[in-house]
Amino acid sequence: MEKELAELVHGVGHRLRRGYAERLGPLGLSPGQARALRVIVDADPPLRMVQLAERLRIVPRSVTPV
């Protein structure tokens, strides 16, 4: 039963990610870029790169490529 539940949860996550990527594709955005833009829009300016990294839960050096 646990294995079946894990497979179902995995399948739902996969479908959500795929749908999200399909909607962002025509905009030329990756899911990570869309997430970063959402954080920037919702932030009180100015938002420093290190703060963006914290909010995205990524290391600061990874913000630049995003």
C-alpha positions as CSV (number, residue, x, y, z in Angstrom):
1,M,0.0,0.0,0.0
2,E,2.8,2.5,0.9
3,K,4.5,1.7,-2.4
4,E,1.3,2.4,-4.4
5,L,0.8,5.7,-2.5
6,A,4.4,6.7,-3.2
7,E,3.9,5.9,-6.9
8,L,0.7,7.9,-7.1
9,V,2.3,10.9,-5.4
10,H,5.2,10.7,-7.7
11,G,2.9,10.5,-10.7
12,V,0.9,13.6,-9.6
13,G,4.1,15.6,-9.0
14,H,5.4,14.6,-12.5
15,R,2.1,15.7,-14.2
16,L,2.1,19.0,-12.3
17,R,5.7,19.7,-13.3
18,R,5.1,18.8,-16.9
19,G,2.0,20.9,-17.1
20,Y,3.8,23.8,-15.6
21,A,6.7,23.5,-18.0
22,E,4.3,23.3,-21.0
23,R,2.6,26.6,-19.9
24,L,5.9,28.3,-19.4
25,G,7.6,27.1,-22.6
26,P,6.0,29.6,-25.0
27,L,7.1,32.4,-22.7
28,G,10.7,31.1,-22.9
29,L,10.8,30.6,-19.1
30,S,11.9,27.6,-17.1
31,P,10.0,26.7,-13.9
32,G,12.9,28.0,-11.8
33,Q,12.9,31.3,-13.7
34,A,9.2,31.7,-13.2
35,R,9.5,31.0,-9.5
36,A,12.3,33.6,-9.2
37,L,10.2,36.2,-11.0
38,R,7.3,35.5,-8.6
39,V,9.5,36.0,-5.6
40,I,10.9,39.3,-7.1
41,V,7.4,40.6,-7.8
42,D,6.1,39.8,-4.3
43,A,9.2,41.3,-2.6
44,D,9.5,44.7,-1.1
45,P,12.2,46.4,-3.2
46,P,15.1,46.4,-3.2
47,L,15.7,42.7,-3.1
48,R,19.4,41.7,-3.0
49,M,20.7,38.6,-4.7
50,V,21.5,36.9,-1.4
51,Q,17.9,37.5,-0.2
52,L,16.5,36.1,-3.4
53,A,18.7,33.0,-3.0
54,E,17.4,32.6,0.6
55,R,13.8,32.9,-0.6
56,L,14.3,30.4,-3.4
57,R,16.2,28.1,-1.0
58,I,19.2,27.9,-3.3
59,V,22.9,28.8,-2.9
60,P,23.7,32.5,-3.8
61,R,26.0,31.5,-6.7
62,S,23.0,29.8,-8.4
63,V,20.9,32.9,-8.5
64,T,22.8,34.5,-11.4
65,P,22.0,31.7,-14.0
66,V,18.4,31.7,-12.9
